[in-house]
Amino acid sequence: MRHGRSTGPIPRLLLSSALVLLFGGCAKRAEPATGAPQSADDDNAAPTATATPETRADPPGSVRVGRSLLTIVYEGGEPPLPREVIRDWIRRDAEMVAEYLGGFPVPSLEVTVISRPGRGGVVFGTHDDGKWIRVWLGTTTTQASLDGDWVLVHEMLHAAFPDLDAEHRWMQEGLSTYLEPIVRARQGTLSEQRVWGFWAEKMDYGRPRAGDRGLDHTHTWGRTYWGGALFWLVADVELRRATGNRQGLGDAVRGVLKAGGNGREYWSTERVASVCDEATGTKVISRLYAEMAEAPGDVDLDALWRRLGVVRRADGSVEFDDDAPDAAIRRAITASPATAR
Ligand SMILES: [Zn+2]
């Protein structure tokens, strides 16, 4: 991956994701989209996670990623693309998620692909209980729609975090919102410039507005999705600052999974914070929780971008300043594993 100065417009696919997030949640409810996500136009490298051949006992058309079995169900008639293409897309996204997490987060998952009348690509997704994902494909879904899709990755990431009480939904939605572009950038299906440009534009929605309380107490769209994403971004950066960039949010989430906290389980936020802290040998998550969830702690985004070396240009694109004090942290968050260190 490149770390030099380069620019690009804010991608339509990311703007599209923001609009999707504007209209709803998905942990238990449908997540509507406004149109087909656009294909990422660069770095279309194949995922590096190794595929495991299906065994004879696996259902036909299923996907095995490591020890996890993903079965695929079709509803609404034949999908808009051949089933092998759909299966390859599901496999690719599962492998990307598995690479970030050190394995697919649940032992099995049923993905229902629903052919939906009307135009559009990957238009909708839901996740339930770490067992089921439903995803709707419009009639104009193309290979490019699948290549640039973020919805399925977002839903799969929900399977990698325990269910929480409703007032903490920001923590679940924020994690999927924050990690989804990272997972794709690390595998080269989305450029680092696009990810940081997107965040530089959107993270501001997550800051507390006048009268807002902590994330546990103010449940607007901005605070739920982007407040949650901002919480996890700050957590990622602070974990890396506290550990000399040796540990990040991925280590905390893997710690939660190792303790059994996937989408099939119900946890308290106290347990989440304590397991994250234990996994990273820090107090970062519990301290941030007190600051941003229980109290309306604000984040100085201009200072954060400056330290990370994310320089916004007038046209909305970003360039990177590799001399910034936390430039190495920025690189470690979104670079592919082979080039991050
Ligand atoms: Zn979601």
Residues whose N, C-alpha, C, O or C-beta is under 5 A from the ligand:
A	BS01	ZN	G25 C26 A27 E173 S176
